[in-house]
């Protein structure tokens, strides 16, 4: 069930690879990051595949990053701070782990939380 959640969020982000408007919740963002990390780890065994994968998920990563920042009330342009080594990355990670704004903000309504499967299901 956990893997289904990862795959569902990962494919959901890939389907919205050019959508920079709206908001992305914590689960959607971090499940995509986890799935991308695992895929990169596996594909790193074959360097050309790893490079192609990195290029393939560049646009979806930027889009979900912008939507995640929108959820915290920030512009997607804040991603550019990641170009500053170490300090920029730390700031982006802090922004990414902050909870989203409750209710609607200037970027749209709050993301709909998916139903979390329980152990009994």
Buried (B, 14 or more C-beta within 10 A) or exposed (E): EEEEBBEBBBEBBBEBBEBBEBBBBBBBBBBBBEBBEEBBEEBEEEEEBBEEBBEEBEEBBBBBBBBBBBBBBBEBEBBEBBEEEEEBEEBBEEBBEBEBBEEEBEBEEBBEEBEEEEEEE
